[in-house]
Amino acid sequence: MGLWKEDDYVDGIKVCYDDNLYSKGICKTIIWYPHKQAHMAISGGTGSGKTVFTKVILSSIVHSLSNQKVKTDEEKAFSSEELAKLSKDAETHLDNPSVLMALLAQETGMRVGELTALHKEDIDDRFIHVNRQQIKDGNEIKEVPYTKDERLHPHNGRYIPLTEEAKRIINLANNISGESLYLFHDSNNPDMVTKDSYILNLRRRCRRLGCIPTNNHAFRMAFNSRLIEMGFSSSDRALILGHEVQTNEAHYSLTDSRRLEDISKKFLLTHYSLT
């Protein structure tokens, strides 16, 4: 495949086409990116005709795109209706570790890499200790002993209080056949589920159920909204969710046993009063 070449700017959107694809007669392909860049290849026409034809197509598409509303943070989160759809659908697939991971993401706001690398020993009867993640190093998928927000400020991870629903999900995952260090693994396979596998499963389910967001981050956004509704401060939400930018050493220096107990009591008390 040839390199995408800059063609023009239309209504502030950078448009590109690939000469090699074009010359091979590949059918029209248009890919839009969030940062307002379009890649496309068209078949038919040569020379200046190609350029004119390209710009005619792009102009009509760009006009439509420019009128689209940019999603707000709230719109990027799963709505309560979408969460209900996903939860109901999950009940028919409780033998699938990726489905169980999505349920736990809904209850905890954990990142994809944190879910996939979660050890059984990281969980007790009250908390999940989030302190590792799955990463891809070249072609190698591996686990590292830190979370995304700990690259600059190591702090032994974070603790998320367990609701009764989270405990139910964990029990279901523990019943997956086969021995493994990991909570989520395929039947009789000790390896952790890969991030790509989980992401693909979630995307397919979201599209089938008509959910607009199709990514795990929408669970984090929705969970953060729940914490706001519960009255948690920004620093307390950061301690539960693990924010890379908002949290810093000052926040994490306060994670002593007393504060963790206070957060847990408030989380569980408010959670059950809202459900």
N, C-alpha and C positions, 0 to 999 in steps of 0.2 A: 504494500500500500504506500502511495506517495505521501508526502507531507502536505498538510492542509496549508493553503496559501491565503493570505489576506486579500480580499477582493474589494470590499468597500464598507462604508459605514452607512447604515440606513436607520434613520430615527434613533441614532445613538447605539445601535446594535451592530457589533462587528460580525460580518458575514464572510464565510470562507468556502472554498470549493477545492476539490482534489482533482488535479489534472489527470492523474493516472486512472482513477476510477472513471472519470468522465470519458477518457479516450477508449476505455475498455467497454463502454456502452452499458455500464451498471445502471439499473433503474434508479429513479429519483429517491434519494435518502436525505431526510432533514432531521437533525438532532439539535434540540434547543438546550442550552445550559443556563443555570440560574444567574450567572454573571453576564448575561446578555451577549452570548456568543453563539452563532449558528454555524454548524458544519453541514455542507450538503454536496451531493454529487448528482448530476443529471445526465441523461443519455440523449443523443440526437443533437445535430447542429455542430458547426465548426466555426472557428474564428470569432469575429465580432458577434455573429448570431448567437453563439454560446453565451457570451457575456450579457447580451440583451435579454435572452431567455431566462438566464439565472436571476437577473435583477427584477424581472417582471414577477417571477414566482415569489421571490423574497419580499418584494414590496407588499404583495397582498397578505402574506403571512405575517410580516412585521407589523402591518397596520392592525391586525387582529391581536397580536401579542402585546402591543403597546397599550391596548385598552384593558388588559387583564389587571386585576387588582393583586398587589403583592400581599402574600399571606402575612398576618400578624403572628406573634409568638403563640397566642391562644389558638389560632387556627392550625398551627403546626402540631399541637397536642391532640391526642385522641379525645373526642367528646365523650360525655357520659354514655351516649347512645352507642358510640363505636366500641367503647370498652365493654358494654353489655353484650354486644354482638360477638365480640372476640371471646368473652368469657363463656357464653352459651355454646359457641362452636367448639371451644376447647374441651368441654365436658364429653364430647364424642370422640376425642383423640387423646385421652389421658395416658395412653401407652407410648406417646411420642415425646421424647425428651425436649425437642424444640418447642412444642406446644406448652409443656410445663415451664420451660424457661420464660416464655412470654407471660404466663400467669404470674410468675414470681417477679418479673420486671414491673408488672402492673402494681404489685403490692409493695415494691421496694425502691423503684426508680434506678435499679442497677444498670450499668452500662453492659453492652454486649460482651466485651472482653472479660468483664468481671463475672458475669453469669457463667460463661463457658469454662472459666478457670476455677470456679468455686469448689473447694474441697469439702468433703463431708465433715472433716474435723474443724472447719471454720464456723460451724453452727453449733450453738448450744440451745437450751430450752427457752432462751430469752432473746438472743441476738444473733445476727449474722455478722461475722467479722470479715469485712471486705478488705483484703490486703494483697491481692494478686490479680493479674490479668493475662489474657492470651494475646500474643502478638505474632506477627508474621515477619520473620527475619530472612529476607530473600525468599527461597522456596520452603523454608523450614517454619513450621507452626510450633510455637513453644510457649511456655508459661514463664512469667517473670514475677519476682516477689515485690511488686509495687503497683499502685494504681496510676491512672492517667494523671491525676492531680498531684502525685508525689514525686514527679521527676525533679522538681526544684526544691521541694520542701518535704522530705521524708518524715512520716509521722505514724508509722505502723498502721496505716489504713484507717478505717472508720467502722463504726458499729451501727447497725440498723435494727431497731426493735422489731420483734416478730409479732404479727397479728395471728389470730387463729387461722385465717385463710392462708397465710404464708406457711404456717406449720402444716396445714393439710397438704399443700403443694409439695413441701419438702418430704413428707411421709410418702406421697405418691412416687416421687423421684427415687426415694430409698428402696422402693419395691421393684425398680427396674432390675431384671435378672442379670446376674453376672457381678463379679467383683471389680471395683474401681475406686481409686482415690477421689474421683470426681462425683459430685452430686448428679450431674447431667452427663449421661453417656448412653450410647446405643446398647440394645440388649446383647449381653454376652461379649461386649467390647469394652475393654478397660480405658480406652482413649477418651479424652474430652471431646465433646461435640465441637466442630469448628465454627468459627464466627460466620463464615460464608454459608454454611449449611443452615444455620439458624436464621440468618438474614433472608435467605431465599425462601425458607418455609414461611416466615412472617409476611413477607411481601406477597406471596401467593395467596395466603389466607386473607390478607387485607383487601386485595383486589377482588377476590371471590365474594367477600362480604360487603363490598362497596365502601370500605373505609378510605378516607382521603389520604391521611398520612399512611405510609407503608413501612416505616422504620422504627427501630427500638427507641430512638430518642423521643418519639412522641409519648412513650410511656413515662419517661423522665419528666417531660414537660407537664403531663397530666398529674403525676405524683407531686411535683413541685406546687401545682395549683392547689392540690389537696392540703399540703402543708401550710400554704398561705391561709386557706380557709380555716385551718385548725388554729391559726394565730401564732405560728412559729416565726421568730425573728429571722432576718437574713442570715445571721451567723449560725443559728441553729439549723436552718435549712441546709446551709453549706456543710455542716458537720454530718448531716444524714446523707446528703446527695454526693458530696465530694466535688465541689466546684473548683476548677483549675484556676480561674482568674479571681473569683470573689474570695476564696479562702486563702489564708496565708499563715505564716507561723504564729501570728498573734491569735488567730482563731483557734488553731489546733493546740496551743499551749493551755487552753481552758478545758480540754477534754479529760478532766479528772473524773473519778468515780461518782462524785456528787452530781456533777452536771449531766453525766450520762444517765444517772438514775432519774433525774428531773425530766430529761427529754423523753425517756422511755415511759414514765408515768403519764406525762401529758399526751404523748403520742397515742398510747393505748386508750386512755380515758376519752380523749376527743374523738378518736377513730370510731369507737363503738357508739358514741353519742350521735355521730353523723350517719351511721349505717342503720 
